[in-house]
Amino acid sequence: STKCVRDLGAEYPVVKARGLICASAREVVDLLKDSSKVSTYNKSSLGRKDQVVLTSNVDSVTKVMSSLTKPPIVRKPLECVTLFYARKL
C-alpha cells in the first residue's frame, strides 16, 4: 500500500513493499549493502551509488545511497535516496 501524508511536510509518496526471500539474513544484508550487485535483485535498476559512507567496519555499516530505477509503467526514471544501516547482532 502507498500513502503520502501531505500535512506532515512530506514532499514525496512513501512506498511499502513486502516479499519472501529464500536466503539467510546475512545473505540478504550482504546483497543489499553492495551497490554493485543491485541489478541481481532489481531488474529495473539503472544503477546505485554510495554517496556517503558514514561507518564501515566488521560490526556495522551506515551509508547514504542514491539509485535510479526505471519501472516498466513509469515514463521517467525514479531517483531514490536511501539511508542504509546494518549491524551485527
C-alpha positions as CSV (number, residue, x, y, z in Angstrom):
1,S,0.0,0.0,0.0
2,T,1.1,3.6,-0.5
3,K,0.3,6.7,1.3
4,C,1.6,10.3,1.1
5,V,0.9,12.4,4.1
6,R,0.9,16.0,2.8
7,D,0.0,17.8,6.0
8,L,3.2,16.5,7.8
9,G,5.6,18.1,5.4
10,A,6.2,15.0,3.2
11,E,7.1,16.0,-0.4
12,Y,7.2,12.5,-1.8
13,P,5.0,9.4,-1.6
14,V,6.0,6.5,0.5
15,V,6.1,3.0,-0.9
16,K,5.7,0.0,1.3
17,A,6.6,-3.4,-0.2
18,R,6.6,-6.9,1.2
19,G,8.1,-10.2,-0.1
20,L,9.5,-13.5,0.7
21,I,13.2,-14.0,0.2
22,C,14.7,-17.5,0.3
23,A,18.0,-16.6,1.8
24,S,19.6,-16.2,5.3
25,A,19.5,-12.7,6.9
26,R,23.3,-12.5,6.4
27,E,23.0,-13.2,2.7
28,V,20.3,-10.6,2.3
29,V,22.3,-7.9,4.1
30,D,25.4,-8.7,2.1
31,L,23.4,-8.4,-1.1
32,L,21.8,-5.1,-0.1
33,K,24.9,-3.4,1.2
34,D,26.9,-4.0,-2.1
35,S,25.8,-1.3,-4.6
36,S,27.5,-3.2,-7.5
37,K,25.0,-6.1,-7.0
38,V,21.8,-4.1,-7.3
39,S,21.0,-5.5,-10.7
40,T,21.0,-9.0,-9.2
41,Y,17.7,-8.4,-7.4
42,N,16.3,-5.3,-9.2
43,K,16.0,-5.7,-13.0
44,S,14.6,-2.2,-13.3
45,S,17.6,-0.6,-11.8
46,L,19.7,1.8,-13.8
47,G,22.4,1.9,-11.1
48,R,23.1,2.8,-7.5
49,K,25.9,4.8,-5.9
50,D,27.2,5.1,-2.4
51,Q,27.1,8.9,-1.8
52,V,28.4,8.9,1.8
53,V,29.8,6.1,3.8
54,L,29.4,7.1,7.5
55,T,30.7,3.9,9.1
56,S,32.0,0.6,7.7
57,N,33.6,-1.9,10.0
58,V,33.2,-5.6,10.9
59,D,30.2,-4.9,13.1
60,S,28.2,-2.3,11.2
61,V,27.7,-0.2,8.1
62,T,25.9,3.1,7.7
63,K,25.7,4.9,4.3
64,V,23.6,7.1,2.1
65,M,22.9,5.7,-1.3
66,S,21.2,7.1,-4.4
67,S,19.6,4.9,-7.0
68,L,18.0,5.4,-10.4
69,T,15.2,3.0,-11.3
70,K,13.1,2.8,-14.5
71,P,9.9,0.7,-13.7
72,P,8.1,-0.6,-16.7
73,I,4.9,1.5,-16.3
74,V,6.5,4.8,-15.4
75,R,7.7,7.2,-18.1
76,K,10.7,8.8,-16.3
77,P,13.3,7.1,-14.2
78,L,12.8,7.4,-10.4
79,E,15.6,8.7,-8.2
80,C,15.7,7.4,-4.6
81,V,17.9,8.4,-1.8
82,T,18.2,5.8,1.0
83,L,19.9,5.7,4.4
84,F,21.2,2.2,4.9
85,Y,22.2,0.9,8.3
86,A,23.0,-2.7,9.3
87,R,24.8,-4.1,12.4
88,K,25.8,-7.5,13.6
89,L,23.6,-8.9,16.3
